[in-house]
Amino acid sequence: MAANFWNSSHYKQLFDQEEVDVVHPLDKEKGITLEDFKLIKMHMVIPICKLAQSVKVRQRVVATAVTYMRRLYTRKSMSEYDPRLVGPTCLYLASKAEESTVQARLLVYYIKKIYSDDKHRYEIKDILEMEMKILEALNYYLVVFHPYRSLPQFLQDAGMNDISMTQLTWGLVNDTYKMDLILIHPPHLIALACIYTASVYREKDKTAWFEELRVDMNVVKNIAMEILDFYESHRLITDERVAAAFNKLKP
């Protein structure tokens, strides 16, 4: 992975929100709305996490896999790139990029173990073929910087690195991958937004510390608001609603 975010392909590939919130024409033809699109991407995080736990890879690999998935769908349709296969393939690709390689046959074994239905009847060749398609779609740009990298140092500097605050902010960062934030904002600002959210929740006044950082607090607060809005709207999502969105993708 590249050493400096500002010189990396990740920085050069940051999107505006408007660029991310675009439903591919092929998906639109199937009735996929922007709400469906966001819902499917959010729900895809769950099977990726389940599979990652089974094959025992780090959270960072999960985060990289989710980022690849979200990058892919800024360029390609869900109709052509089936989310059920894209999820495990992105995990396979991320495990290699993060030097925690998992064999494709192990992924296939656990996919079949976790899901008994015919929709997940994938073989090794399916993963390998989709891997090549995803690599080409991403133009082989695989570098990802994560908020996890700067989080421990920020927490230490802010005097908030006790176990309780560390767990809370780490959990908030994990949840940001259920949104498109990693495609839009530099990772250190996402980390700061999670610390800001945690400090407000725990009623710790860190205004002076944030001011010393000389970052755009409007951006940090806007990211924090997006995180809170996500939690609010997430409570209202039913399994039926998710299933209805996925059903629109059927051939």
C-alpha positions in Angstrom: 0.0 0.0 0.0 1.2 3.5 -0.8 2.8 5.4 2.1 1.3 8.8 1.6 -2.5 9.3 1.1 -2.2 12.6 -0.7 0.1 11.1 -3.4 -2.1 7.9 -3.7 -4.6 6.7 -6.3 -7.1 6.7 -3.4 -6.9 10.5 -3.0 -7.0 11.0 -6.8 -10.1 8.8 -7.0 -12.3 10.5 -4.4 -15.8 11.3 -5.6 -18.4 13.9 -5.0 -21.6 12.6 -3.3 -23.5 13.3 -6.6 -21.1 11.0 -8.5 -21.7 8.2 -6.1 -25.5 8.5 -6.0 -26.0 7.4 -9.6 -28.0 4.3 -10.4 -26.6 2.6 -13.6 -29.0 2.7 -16.5 -29.2 -1.2 -16.7 -30.3 -1.2 -13.0 -32.8 1.6 -13.6 -34.4 -0.6 -16.2 -35.1 -3.2 -13.6 -36.7 -0.6 -11.3 -33.8 -0.1 -9.0 -34.1 3.3 -7.2 -31.4 5.2 -5.5 -32.8 4.0 -2.2 -32.6 0.4 -3.4 -29.1 1.0 -4.6 -27.9 2.3 -1.2 -29.8 -0.5 0.6 -28.2 -3.3 -1.4 -24.7 -1.9 -0.9 -25.3 -1.5 2.8 -26.7 -5.0 3.1 -23.7 -6.5 1.2 -21.5 -5.6 4.2 -23.2 -8.2 6.3 -22.3 -11.3 4.2 -18.8 -10.0 3.6 -18.4 -9.7 7.4 -19.8 -13.2 8.0 -17.5 -14.7 5.4 -14.5 -12.8 6.9 -15.2 -14.2 10.3 -15.4 -17.7 8.9 -12.0 -17.4 7.2 -10.5 -15.4 10.1 -9.3 -12.2 8.4 -8.8 -8.8 10.0 -11.4 -6.0 10.0 -9.0 -4.1 7.7 -9.5 -6.7 5.0 -13.3 -6.4 5.4 -13.0 -2.6 5.0 -10.9 -2.9 1.9 -13.3 -5.4 0.4 -16.3 -3.1 1.0 -14.4 -0.2 -0.5 -13.7 -2.2 -3.6 -17.3 -3.1 -3.8 -18.4 0.5 -3.5 -15.8 1.7 -6.1 -17.0 -1.0 -8.5 -20.6 0.2 -8.4 -19.6 3.7 -9.3 -18.6 2.2 -12.6 -20.6 -0.9 -13.2 -24.2 -2.2 -12.8 -25.5 -4.6 -10.3 -27.3 -6.4 -13.1 -24.0 -7.3 -14.7 -22.0 -7.7 -11.5 -24.2 -9.8 -9.2 -23.8 -8.5 -5.6 -23.9 -12.1 -4.2 -20.7 -13.0 -6.1 -19.1 -9.5 -6.0 -19.1 -9.6 -2.1 -16.9 -12.7 -1.6 -14.8 -11.9 -4.7 -14.0 -8.4 -3.2 -13.0 -10.2 0.0 -10.7 -12.5 -1.9 -9.1 -9.6 -3.7 -8.8 -7.6 -0.5 -7.2 -10.5 1.3 -4.4 -10.5 -1.3 -4.0 -6.7 -1.3 -3.8 -6.6 2.5 -1.3 -9.6 2.5 -3.7 -11.9 4.4 -4.4 -14.2 1.4 -7.4 -16.5 1.7 -7.6 -19.4 -0.8 -10.6 -19.2 -3.2 -11.6 -22.8 -2.4 -11.9 -21.9 1.3 -14.2 -19.0 0.5 -16.4 -21.3 -1.7 -16.5 -23.9 1.1 -17.8 -21.3 3.6 -20.2 -19.7 1.2 -21.9 -23.0 0.7 -21.8 -23.7 4.5 -23.4 -20.3 5.3 -25.9 -20.2 2.5 -27.9 -23.3 1.6 -29.9 -21.8 -1.3 -29.2 -22.1 -5.0 -28.4 -18.3 -5.3 -25.0 -18.9 -3.7 -23.9 -22.0 -5.7 -20.5 -20.6 -6.6 -17.4 -22.5 -7.6 -13.8 -21.5 -7.6 -13.8 -20.5 -11.3 -16.7 -18.1 -10.6 -14.6 -16.2 -8.0 -11.6 -16.1 -10.2 -13.5 -14.9 -13.3 -15.2 -12.2 -11.3 -11.9 -11.2 -9.8 -10.5 -10.4 -13.2 -13.7 -8.5 -14.1 -13.5 -6.4 -10.9 -9.7 -5.7 -11.4 -10.4 -4.5 -14.9 -13.4 -2.4 -13.8 -11.2 -0.8 -11.1 -8.4 -0.2 -13.5 -6.2 -2.1 -11.1 -6.3 0.7 -8.5 -6.3 -1.3 -5.3 -4.8 1.2 -2.8 -7.1 2.0 0.1 -6.3 4.1 3.1 -8.6 3.6 6.1 -9.6 5.7 9.1 -8.2 3.0 11.4 -4.7 4.1 10.5 -4.9 7.6 12.2 -7.5 6.7 14.8 -5.2 5.5 17.7 -2.9 8.6 17.4 -5.8 11.0 17.3 -7.4 9.3 20.4 -4.1 9.5 22.3 -3.5 13.1 21.4 -7.1 14.0 22.5 -6.6 12.1 25.8 -9.5 9.8 24.8 -7.6 6.5 24.4 -9.2 4.6 27.3 -10.8 1.2 26.4 -14.4 2.5 26.4 -13.7 5.4 24.0 -11.5 3.3 21.8 -14.2 0.6 21.4 -16.9 3.2 20.7 -14.9 5.1 18.1 -13.7 1.9 16.5 -17.3 0.6 16.3 -18.3 3.9 14.7 -15.5 3.6 12.1 -16.7 0.1 11.3 -20.2 1.4 10.7 -19.0 4.1 8.3 -18.4 1.3 5.7 -22.2 0.8 5.6 -22.2 4.2 3.9 -20.2 5.6 0.9 -18.1 7.9 3.1 -14.8 6.1 2.2 -15.4 7.1 -1.4 -16.0 10.7 -0.7 -13.8 11.9 2.2 -10.1 11.6 3.2 -9.9 8.8 5.8 -8.4 11.0 8.6 -11.6 13.3 8.4 -13.8 10.2 8.8 -11.7 9.2 11.9 -12.1 12.7 13.3 -15.9 12.7 12.7 -16.1 9.4 14.6 -14.2 10.9 17.5 -16.4 14.0 17.4 -19.5 11.8 17.4 -18.2 9.8 20.3 -17.1 12.9 22.3 -20.6 14.4 22.0 -22.2 11.1 22.9 -20.0 10.7 26.0 -20.4 14.5 26.8 -16.6 15.1 26.6 -15.9 18.7 25.5 -13.0 18.4 23.0 -13.6 21.8 21.2 -10.1 23.2 22.0 -8.4 20.0 20.8 -10.3 20.1 17.5 -9.5 23.8 17.0 -5.8 23.0 17.4 -6.0 20.5 14.5 -6.7 23.2 11.9 -9.1 21.0 10.0 -12.3 22.1 8.4 -14.7 21.4 11.3 -17.7 22.0 9.0 -16.7 18.9 7.0 -16.0 16.9 10.2 -19.5 17.9 11.6 -21.2 17.1 8.3 -19.7 13.6 8.2 -20.8 13.2 11.9 -24.3 14.2 10.9 -24.3 11.7 8.1 -23.3 8.9 10.5 -26.1 9.9 12.9 -28.7 10.2 10.1 -27.6 6.7 9.0 -28.3 5.3 12.5 -31.7 7.0 12.6 -32.8 5.7 9.1 -31.2 2.3 9.7 -33.7 1.5 12.5 -36.6 1.7 10.0 -35.2 -0.8 7.5 -37.0 -4.2 7.5 -35.8 -7.5 6.0 -38.7 -7.4 3.7 -37.5 -4.0 2.3 -34.0 -5.4 1.7 -35.4 -8.5 0.0 -37.7 -6.4 -2.2 -34.6 -4.4 -3.5 -32.6 -7.6 -4.2 -35.6 -9.2 -6.0 -35.6 -6.4 -8.6 -32.2 -7.7 -9.7 -33.5 -11.1 -10.7 -33.0 -11.9 -14.4 
